[in-house]
Amino acid sequence: MVGEMDNATGGDQTGSFEPYLGLEFNSADDAREFYISYAKLVGFKVRIGQLYRSRTDGSVASRRFVCSKEGFQTNSRTGCPAFIRVQIRDSGKWVIDHFVKDHNHDLELTGETCPPILQPKAPVVLKSFTDASHRPRLKFLEEDKDELSCPSSIINVKRLKKEVVEGQFKDEPCVGLEFNTANEAHRFYHAYAANSGFSIRIGQLFRSKSDGSITSRRFVCSKEGFQHPSRIGCGAYLRIKRQECGNWVVDRLMKDHNHDLSSEMEDPTNSFPTSKILTEEVNGGAVNDNSFNVENYNFSKRGRENHVTSDWYSMLSDYFQCRQAEDTGFFHAVEVDDGHCMSIFWADGRSRYSCSQFGDVIVLDTSYRKSISLVPFATFVGVNHHKQPVLLGSALIADESEESFTWLFRAWLRAMSGRQPLSIIADQDMAIQQAIAKIFPGTHHRFSLWQINAKEQENLFMMDTGFKYEFEKCIYHSQTADEFDTIWNALLNRYKLKENAWLKEMYEKRACWVPFFLRGSFFAGIPVNENIDSFFGTVLNSQTPLVEFISRYERGLERRREEERKEDFDTYNLHAFLQTKEPVEEQCIRLYTLTIFRIFQKELLQCYSYLGFKIYDERGLSRYLVRRCGNDGEKQVVSLNASNLIASCSCQMFEFEGILCRHVLRVFQILELKEIPSRYILHRWTRNAEYGFVADAESCHSSQELRSSMLWSLRETACKYVDAGATSLEKYKLAYEILQEGGRRLCWHR
């Protein structure tokens, strides 16, 4: 909401004008002026931070305004994390989409009372602390020695409980606050919530990838999420992280609620749990007081949360029955845990058939997790022979546990007749990684780019543009493993980031996200440095109401399949132009779809700009150095076995995309080959990819997979045959006669 300050506000010029997520402005300058005015009231100064530009037209898409003490470029700066980020919307408004309130330094009141020039909605202010709006709130415990005398800045829970009982609760949570155990942190936040007028629940936990121990824990407002009518997606929470010394520290905090707080304070004598609700883990017979296990905590008399409400089961059950009546290949499954329905998976016959042809690379799209979701809706998506997204299955996910994803992958595998994908693009959460390793052994897991970008902003937001430029150069320009390691280590040393936990983890998992390490695996050419668009686009998203879900789902699916039919029509009715006299071009124009042929043709034309030199020849194995004319820096090495014409290039385009690169094509020209060997014409890229299986039968790993391919090929063809035969009485009679004749011939072959 944007406008001039309401005169009715009078002298209340502090907490009522605090930034909050969703606050709108007419321009980025308005947002800057608002934040400057807010900063004057609170006691800090503002600088202009980074800007981000659109990839399409280069226009500014978002801006950051930061505390003047952000970064470490001068001695006066303390690396303060406080900032707001505004992002432009389609409406032209600028909206706060990221806000960090807490500072890591003392605030200084300037005495200025100039109010912000904009009038936002007043966010909910914790009633018990409104009298502190003019004083610095953000002190670490070690700075507040008069209020807390605990050694090493650690909360004394017994004293805390005594103070709350006596009505003298003094301490607000803040980033940097430490606790001896996770239970103490829970008790503290529980007491704070009771005193402030809200209640809390236990949220997500995160485990170590090395030993499975719990590394961080979230406590959330009881109105977080939308699983129950009483929950309204409140964003308030506190997250604690375990330190190497065994203590737990608050590393993330959101104080603002999207609902009114209760005016009746809960009786503090009853506000603390009477027993440990956070079950301790036992390691080697000894109890580890610094960790706990949420799986054993009783949520509504069950061990796991469920983000799929009963309304979904009722609606989807009716939908599944209708689809099964129309489509004999329709598949659905429901996860049952302790007698309760949990996750749901479904795929129609068309999706199952598409998987038999294009299931070598799948994308698990869980981008609903980017925002507060009404619908935990995920999709399995493949890439068809036109390089279009094709649906391979849909799901509603109960929770983000390893159990949910393990069940989901098993259901998908069952629906697809046991066909294992070569590669999968999915989020990097440990639960997903463990489920993939268990159900898809040997499948190359590549991390989702949107999540990498989000984690990068979260963990490296204080780094300047110079670091980010070098960081991206290291990732995207490294050509060898040694080169990547050298640049990576030099970068971490230069910016003193060797102890950064996130960077350590990303280095260990470099084979799952760094382009150089991904090039040797087949990903159907899905770009490494681009986000993958949602299959359903804006037709269906995480905020879609329940009553509109099915209609939007069907509409979005039909739109995608209509696009595929159009590409099929164009491939068979439009003709590309030959631009060379090469026989290989004539060969490929007959075999490839239009989209794939254009990619091949581009590589073929480019190969004329390269020179090839034989640099090694022994026992039938040759190596060629292929470099661009006039550019010695752009070169690759092509290895060739003369006896069977097996070629490989150091650029690994064929391994990654399944289409020959310009470097190999240049070597084939030197050898005067008239035809590309059949192994380099992948059946999945050809015009007949969705119909025939015989040409690609070698790719089937078992007799079961081969039978499934035959089954789905015949079933899909039969469906089209039946649809055509039912258009008129004459066509019906003809179709019936053909079926009878075909039946007799099949019996004869037996």
Disulfide bonds with the S-S distance in Angstrom:
none
